[in-house]
Amino acid sequence: MFTGLVEEKGRVVVFEPAAEGWRLVIAAELVGSDAELGDSIAVNGCCLTLARREGSQLSFDVLEETRRLTNFAALRPGAAVNLERSLRFGGKIGGHFVTGHIDTMGAVDVFESRGKDHYLRIRIPADFARYLVRKGSIAVDGISLTVAEVANDAFAVWIIPHTLTVTNLAEKKTGEMVNLEFDLLGKHVEKLLQAHQG
């Protein structure tokens, strides 16, 4: 379980095919400082298990399905990735509950500065729009954000300068894909309603 508060912007060292899937190596000073084998770490919002650690380099085994269903397929050496260690007992919860299980990907549609803030609109598959609520929460590449606008096939959020500094959003361009995880509570409510109506 995570909160969507990115702790560090790591850099991809290598992402390559391995015997059983893919091997992802990330350089991370802060997150790597106390990481232990088996720890869960959110990488662009996707929960991965730390398989190896050499100094500040963290290695993960990535399934082909994970690569296919996330924006990992576009990762190249030097790419910035958002990192967050799993929530610890007694830790602060400043974002919202994020599981690290990606629901779908969205495409950056508009990303522009408006005054001192930045406006980000993301296109999504239309059948996921039901999970979006104005002023509700969403995780974009693992970043807990508040939904400002909702349309049938898109939503928008406002990005403050601090978020641009500590995450990989500043490097995103129109058309690039981002990982999306919709609010867990909304998905549970939908399932309960479906069971009740069934």
N, C-alpha and C positions, 0 to 999 in steps of 0.2 A: 504494500500500500504506500502511496506517495501523496504529496500535497500539491504538486504542480508549481512549486517554488524552485526554480532552477538554481542550483548551487554553483555551477561552473560551466564554462564553455570549453569543452574539450576539443581536441583535433584528431581526426582520423590519421593513423599512421599507415595502416594497411587494411584492406578488405578484399579477401581473396578466397577462391574455392579451397575447400579442405576435404579430407577423406569422407567425412560425414556432414556435409553442409558447407558452411562458410566460416571463415575466421576473421573476426573484427578486432583490431588492436587500436586503442585510443590512448593518447597522451593526456593525462589529467593530474594536475598537481594536487589540488584540494581533495577531490573525491578519492584519489588514489592514496592519499596520505595514511588512511587507516582502514582501507578496504581489505577484506579477508576473502579467501576462496569460498565460493558458495553464496556470497552476498548478492542481494538483488539490487540492481542499479538501473534506473530509467535512462535510456539513451534515446533522445528525441521522443520521449514519452513511452517507449517500448520497454517493458520489463525484461531485462536480461540477467543471466547468472554469471558472476565472475568466475572464469575457468582458470586463469593464470594471471600472475602479476609479476612484473619485473621492473622494480623501481616505480616510476610514475606511469609506466605503460600497463594498461589493463587489457586483458584478452577475453573475448567472449566467443562462444560457439553459437552460430546463428543458423537456424533451420532454413531450408529453401522456402518453405511456406511463409516464414516471417519476412524474408527478403522480398518475396512476391507481394505480400499484403501491406507493406510499409514503404516509406521513401528510402529505405536502405539500398535499394537497387541503384540509386543515383549517387551513393556515397563514393567519394574518391579521396586519395591521400590529400591531407590538408583541409578537408571540409570540416566546418565547425558543427559540433553536435551538442545538444543540451544534455546536461547530466544532473541527476538527483539521486542521492542515496535514499533507501527506503525509510519510512517513518519509524522513529524509535519511540518506545514507551516514554512518556513524559516530554516528548518533543513538541515544538510549536506547530500549530496548524494554522497557517496564514492564507492558504489558497482554498482548495476544496479536495475532497477525497478522490484520488486518481488511482486506478488499479494497475495501469501499465499495459492494458490490453487494448490494442488499437481497434477501433470500430471500422474505420475507412480512411481514405485519403481525400484531401481536397486540394484544389489548385488555386494558387494566389492569383486573384483577378485584378485587384487594385491595391497598390501599396504606395502611399504618398504622404508627404508631410503636410499637415494643416496646422499652421501656427507652430507651437512648440511640440505638439504631439503628432503621432502618425496614425493614419487611417488604414486599416487592413480589411479588405473584403475577400472572402474565400468562397469559391464555387464548390458545391458538394453534390453527390448523387441525390436526386430529389426525394428518394424514399427515406432519407435520414433527416429531412427537415422537421419531422414530427418530434425529434428530440431537442429541438432548439426553442428556447424561451427567452424573450427579451429580458435582460438583466439576470439571466441564468448563467451558469458556469459551463465552460468548455475547456478542454486541454488541447492546445495546438502545439505540436512537437514537444509535448510535455509541459507546456507553459499554461498555468491556470489563468484564464482570461474571462472577462465578463462580456456577454453578448450584448451588443448595442443595437443591432438591426437584424431582422430576420426576413428572408424572402423564400420563395418556393425552392430555389436551387442555390441559395447563397446566404451567408451571414457576414456581419461586420463586427469588428472590435476596434477599440482605440488602444494604442500602444504608447505608454509613457517613456520618456528618455531613459530611465533606469533599466527598463525591460530591454530596450534596444542595446544597451551597453553589456548586460550580463548574459544575453541569449544569442542565438544564431539568427534572429529575425533580421538584423541589419544587412545580412548577406543574401536574403531572399529576393528573388526577381519574379516578375510576372510570368505565370505559367508553371512555376516550380511547384512541386507537390509537398504537402505537409501532412503529418500524421494527426489524426483526430480521434479523441476519445470523448464521447458525450457523457453527460452527467449520469452517474450510476443510479441516483434516486429516480430519475425519469424513466430509465429502462426497467427498474423494478416495478414502478407504478404501472407501466404499460403491461407487464407480464401479469400482475395481479388482476388488472381490469379484464384482460383476455381470458384468464381462468374463470373469473366471475361471470363473464358473459357467455362462456362456453358451457 
